[in-house]
Amino acid sequence: MKRTARLDAMVVYQAKTGAIELRGDFSHETVWATQAQMAKVFGTTPQNITIHLKGIYRDKELSEKATCKEFLQVQKEGSREIRRIQKHYNLDAIISVGYRINSRTGTKFRQWATKTLRDHITKGYTIDRRRVATNYDAFMKSVADIRALLAEDISFDPKNVLDLVREFAGTWVSLAVYDKDPLRVRNVTKKNVRLTGEELRDAIGTLKLELARKGEASDMFALESGTGAVEGIVGNVMQSFSGRSVYASLEEKAAHLLYFMVKNHPFADGNKRSGAFAFVWFLRRYGIKGGRNINPASLTALTLLVAESDPKKKDQMTALITRML
């Protein structure tokens, strides 16, 4: 017997722009739709949708197992509650059908999708203007607060600001964060850990070998600019006073490791790359759950923000990193 799951009620529709949207619910990572719903979205028949789905799976454009699931739907019909198991298809399948369907709304969808893809490739990012407009004040304050961490003579790439706003919109980028709890450290994974400069240096040495193999690192990469530079940073991160760690949580230690590696320039070359690597390495080594929030795009933006930040705002910068975890 196939396993099923209950699918909460949702409305899938096509906006005037041609975009496929999920009305009134932005918590799902994807959209699930039946063949009947897709037929309504693209202005065609369920039979036509079936033909296109068969072609998509036959051509191995998508995996049916990965894009099709059975969900239990419960509907009221008069006084009776009717339960039916129906196949639903995810956003990948919906988009693939949209590119094959021959209808006026299908054409409109393709025009929108092509424009969105072109913007993403040429600009490096895309923005949902309708959703930004809904929370415009919070969005603009978030951008302003990020910029406020920069030195006065620094112009930070807008794309990097947008990367941070987008990636962490659900955690710290909100009016509540800044108005009620301004950049206070809240994550407290407390665990006794031990880290030495030698361990970190060896890990970065492995990174250097890998980058050199790809032709992406010179002999100067990760070459210490002074004796004990890495040990000094690790000492600062792991320091204690009166038997207590100065940075009590692992999140705070990780944030300060990234900050010191980038700002203190322990190496002749590759400080930002080494700092980003050390940050992720530390998160994974000690199993810090918040590390899952950090993806390549946000890590790049965050590292650049640290590099360009005003040294006078170190505490705000490290608190911001900690909050993201």
C-alpha positions as CSV (number, residue, x, y, z in Angstrom):
1,M,0.0,0.0,0.0
2,K,1.4,3.4,-0.9
3,R,2.0,5.9,1.8
4,T,-0.1,9.0,1.7
5,A,-0.1,12.4,3.5
6,R,-2.8,14.9,4.0
7,L,-2.5,18.0,1.9
8,D,-3.8,21.2,3.5
9,A,-6.2,23.3,1.3
10,M,-4.4,25.7,-1.0
11,V,-5.2,27.6,-4.1
12,V,-2.9,27.5,-7.1
13,Y,-3.5,30.1,-9.8
14,Q,-1.8,32.0,-12.6
15,A,-1.3,35.7,-11.9
16,K,-1.7,38.4,-14.6
17,T,2.0,38.3,-15.2
18,G,1.8,34.6,-16.1
19,A,3.5,33.6,-12.8
20,I,2.4,30.4,-11.0
21,E,1.5,31.4,-7.4
22,L,0.2,30.0,-4.2
23,R,-2.5,32.3,-2.9
24,G,-2.4,33.1,0.8
25,D,0.3,30.6,1.8
26,F,4.1,31.3,1.5
27,S,5.3,28.7,4.0
28,H,5.6,25.8,1.5
29,E,8.9,25.3,-0.3
30,T,7.1,24.0,-3.3
31,V,3.6,24.0,-4.8
32,W,1.6,20.7,-5.2
33,A,-1.2,20.6,-7.8
34,T,-3.5,17.9,-9.2
35,Q,-3.9,17.5,-13.0
36,A,-7.3,19.2,-12.7
37,Q,-5.7,22.2,-10.9
38,M,-2.9,22.4,-13.6
39,A,-5.6,22.3,-16.3
40,K,-7.3,25.3,-14.7
41,V,-4.1,27.2,-14.3
42,F,-3.1,26.7,-18.0
43,G,-6.6,26.9,-19.5
44,T,-6.7,23.4,-20.9
45,T,-8.2,20.0,-20.1
46,P,-7.0,17.4,-17.5
47,Q,-6.6,14.9,-20.4
48,N,-4.2,17.3,-22.1
49,I,-2.2,17.6,-18.9
50,T,-2.0,13.8,-18.6
51,I,-0.6,13.6,-22.1
52,H,2.2,16.2,-21.4
53,L,3.1,14.6,-18.0
54,K,3.5,11.2,-19.7
55,G,5.8,12.8,-22.3
56,I,7.8,14.5,-19.6
57,Y,8.4,11.3,-17.7
58,R,8.9,9.2,-20.9
59,D,11.6,11.7,-22.1
60,K,13.2,11.5,-18.6
61,E,13.0,15.3,-18.3
62,L,11.9,14.7,-14.7
63,S,11.7,11.8,-12.4
64,E,8.1,10.8,-11.7
65,K,9.1,9.4,-8.2
66,A,10.6,12.8,-7.3
67,T,7.9,15.1,-8.6
68,C,4.6,13.1,-8.0
69,K,3.1,12.1,-4.7
70,E,-0.2,10.9,-3.4
71,F,-2.0,13.0,-0.9
72,L,-5.2,12.4,1.0
73,Q,-7.8,15.1,0.3
74,V,-10.9,15.5,2.5
75,Q,-13.9,17.2,1.1
76,K,-17.4,17.9,2.3
77,E,-20.2,16.8,0.0
78,G,-23.5,17.6,1.7
79,S,-23.4,16.1,5.1
80,R,-20.8,13.5,4.2
81,E,-17.0,13.8,4.5
82,I,-15.4,12.3,1.4
83,R,-11.8,11.1,1.5
84,R,-9.9,10.6,-1.7
85,I,-6.3,9.9,-2.5
86,Q,-5.1,11.9,-5.5
87,K,-1.9,12.3,-7.3
88,H,-0.3,15.7,-6.9
89,Y,2.7,17.1,-8.9
90,N,5.3,19.6,-7.6
91,L,6.5,22.9,-9.0
92,D,9.1,21.3,-11.2
93,A,6.3,19.3,-13.0
94,I,4.0,22.3,-13.2
95,I,6.7,24.4,-14.8
96,S,7.6,21.6,-17.3
97,V,3.9,21.3,-18.3
98,G,3.8,25.1,-18.7
99,Y,6.6,25.0,-21.2
100,R,4.7,22.3,-23.3
101,I,1.1,23.4,-23.1
102,N,-0.4,25.0,-26.2
103,S,-2.8,27.6,-24.9
104,R,-3.0,31.4,-24.4
105,T,-2.3,31.2,-20.7
106,G,0.5,28.7,-21.4
107,T,2.1,31.2,-23.7
108,K,1.8,33.9,-21.0
109,F,3.4,31.7,-18.5
110,R,6.4,31.0,-20.8
111,Q,6.9,34.7,-21.4
112,W,6.9,35.4,-17.7
113,A,9.2,32.4,-16.9
114,T,11.7,33.3,-19.6
115,K,11.9,36.9,-18.4
116,T,12.4,35.8,-14.8
117,L,15.2,33.4,-15.9
118,R,16.8,36.1,-18.0
119,D,16.7,38.6,-15.0
120,H,18.2,36.0,-12.7
121,I,21.1,35.2,-15.1
122,T,21.9,38.8,-16.1
123,K,21.4,40.5,-12.7
124,G,22.3,37.6,-10.5
125,Y,19.0,37.8,-8.5
126,T,15.2,38.1,-9.0
127,I,12.7,39.9,-6.8
128,D,9.1,39.1,-6.1
129,R,7.9,42.8,-6.2
130,R,4.4,41.9,-5.0
131,R,5.7,40.3,-1.8
132,V,8.3,43.0,-1.3
133,A,5.6,45.7,-1.6
134,T,3.6,44.0,1.1
135,N,6.4,44.3,3.6
136,Y,8.1,47.3,2.0
137,D,8.9,49.2,5.2
138,A,10.4,46.2,6.9
139,F,12.4,45.4,3.7
140,M,13.8,48.9,3.4
141,K,14.7,49.1,7.1
142,S,16.5,45.7,6.8
143,V,18.6,47.1,3.9
144,A,19.3,50.3,5.8
145,D,20.4,48.3,9.0
146,I,22.8,46.2,6.9
147,R,24.3,49.3,5.3
148,A,24.6,50.9,8.7
149,L,27.2,48.3,9.6
150,L,29.5,49.5,6.8
151,A,32.3,52.0,7.1
152,E,31.2,55.5,5.8
153,D,33.4,55.3,2.7
154,I,32.3,51.9,1.6
155,S,29.8,51.2,-1.1
156,F,28.4,47.7,-0.7
157,D,27.1,45.8,-3.8
158,P,23.3,46.0,-3.6
159,K,23.2,42.3,-4.8
160,N,25.0,41.3,-1.6
161,V,22.5,43.2,0.6
162,L,19.6,41.5,-1.3
163,D,21.2,38.1,-0.8
164,L,21.2,38.6,2.9
165,V,17.7,40.0,3.1
166,R,16.4,37.2,1.0
167,E,18.2,34.3,2.7
168,F,17.4,35.4,6.2
169,A,14.0,37.1,5.8
170,G,12.4,34.5,8.2
171,T,15.0,34.9,11.0
172,W,16.3,38.4,11.7
173,V,15.0,40.6,8.8
174,S,11.8,41.9,10.3
175,L,10.7,45.0,12.1
176,A,10.2,43.0,15.3
177,V,13.9,42.1,15.5
178,Y,15.1,45.6,15.3
179,D,12.3,47.4,17.2
180,K,11.9,45.0,20.1
181,D,15.2,43.1,20.3
182,P,17.9,45.1,18.5
183,L,20.7,42.7,17.5
184,R,20.9,40.9,20.8
185,V,22.5,37.5,20.8
186,R,19.8,34.8,21.3
187,N,21.3,31.5,20.2
188,V,22.9,29.7,23.0
189,T,24.3,26.3,22.2
190,K,26.6,25.8,25.2
191,K,29.0,22.9,25.0
192,N,32.6,22.5,26.2
193,V,34.8,22.3,23.1
194,R,38.5,22.5,22.5
195,L,40.1,24.1,19.4
196,T,43.8,24.8,18.7
197,G,45.4,26.9,16.1
198,E,47.2,23.9,14.8
199,E,43.9,22.1,14.1
200,L,42.5,25.1,12.3
201,R,45.7,25.7,10.3
202,D,45.7,22.0,9.2
203,A,42.1,22.3,8.0
204,I,42.9,25.4,6.0
205,G,45.9,23.6,4.7
206,T,43.6,21.0,3.2
207,L,41.6,23.7,1.6
208,K,44.7,25.2,0.1
209,L,45.7,21.9,-1.5
210,E,42.3,21.4,-3.0
211,L,42.2,25.0,-4.4
212,A,45.8,24.6,-5.7
213,R,44.8,21.4,-7.5
214,K,42.1,23.4,-9.3
215,G,44.5,26.3,-10.0
216,E,42.5,28.6,-7.7
217,A,45.2,29.3,-5.1
218,S,48.7,30.7,-5.3
219,D,51.7,29.9,-3.0
220,M,50.8,32.9,-1.0
221,F,47.3,31.6,-0.2
222,A,46.9,30.9,3.6
223,L,50.6,31.8,4.2
224,E,50.7,33.3,7.7
225,S,51.6,36.9,7.7
226,G,53.2,36.6,11.1
227,T,54.2,33.9,13.5
228,G,51.3,32.6,15.6
229,A,48.7,34.6,13.7
230,V,46.2,31.8,13.5
231,E,46.9,30.7,17.1
232,G,46.2,34.3,18.2
233,I,42.8,34.3,16.5
234,V,41.9,30.9,18.0
235,G,43.0,32.1,21.4
236,N,40.7,35.1,21.2
237,V,37.8,33.0,20.1
238,M,38.3,30.4,22.8
239,Q,39.4,32.7,25.6
240,S,37.9,32.6,29.1
241,F,37.9,34.8,32.2
242,S,37.5,33.7,35.7
243,G,36.8,30.2,34.5
244,R,34.0,31.3,32.1
245,S,34.2,31.5,28.3
246,V,34.1,35.1,27.0
247,Y,32.0,34.0,24.1
248,A,29.6,31.6,25.9
249,S,27.8,29.9,23.0
250,L,29.2,28.0,20.1
251,E,27.3,30.4,17.8
252,E,29.2,33.4,19.3
253,K,32.5,31.6,18.9
254,A,31.7,30.8,15.2
255,A,30.7,34.4,14.5
256,H,33.9,35.8,16.1
257,L,36.0,33.2,14.2
258,L,34.6,34.5,10.9
259,Y,35.1,38.1,12.0
260,F,38.7,37.8,13.2
261,M,39.8,35.6,10.3
262,V,38.5,38.2,7.8
263,K,39.3,41.4,9.6
264,N,42.6,40.6,11.2
265,H,44.3,39.4,8.0
266,P,46.3,36.4,9.4
267,F,47.4,35.4,5.9
268,A,49.3,37.1,3.1
269,D,46.4,36.1,0.7
270,G,43.0,34.5,0.9
271,N,41.8,35.8,4.2
272,K,38.1,36.1,3.1
273,R,38.1,32.6,1.6
274,S,39.9,31.1,4.6
275,G,37.6,32.9,7.0
276,A,34.5,31.6,5.2
277,F,35.9,28.1,5.2
278,A,36.9,28.3,8.9
279,F,33.4,29.5,9.8
280,V,31.6,26.6,8.0
281,W,34.2,24.1,9.2
282,F,33.7,25.2,12.8
283,L,29.8,25.0,12.4
284,R,30.0,21.4,11.0
285,R,32.7,20.2,13.4
286,Y,30.7,21.0,16.4
287,G,27.3,20.2,14.9
288,I,25.8,23.7,15.3
289,K,22.3,23.3,13.9
290,G,22.0,26.9,12.7
291,G,24.8,26.1,10.2
292,R,22.1,24.7,8.0
293,N,20.9,28.2,7.4
294,I,24.1,29.1,5.6
295,N,24.3,28.4,1.9
296,P,27.0,29.5,-0.6
297,A,25.2,32.7,-1.6
298,S,24.6,33.9,1.9
299,L,28.1,32.8,3.0
300,T,29.6,34.9,0.3
301,A,27.4,38.0,1.1
302,L,28.1,37.6,4.8
303,T,31.8,37.3,4.4
304,L,32.0,40.4,2.1
305,L,29.8,42.3,4.6
306,V,32.3,41.5,7.4
307,A,35.2,42.5,5.3
308,E,33.6,45.9,4.5
309,S,32.1,46.5,8.0
310,D,33.1,49.4,10.2
311,P,35.5,48.1,12.9
312,K,33.7,50.3,15.5
313,K,30.6,48.1,14.9
314,K,32.2,44.8,15.6
315,D,29.7,43.8,18.3
316,Q,26.7,44.6,16.1
317,M,28.3,42.6,13.2
318,T,29.1,39.5,15.3
319,A,25.6,39.7,16.9
320,L,24.1,39.8,13.4
321,I,26.1,36.7,12.4
322,T,25.0,34.9,15.6
323,R,21.4,35.7,15.0
324,M,21.5,34.2,11.6
325,L,22.5,30.8,13.0
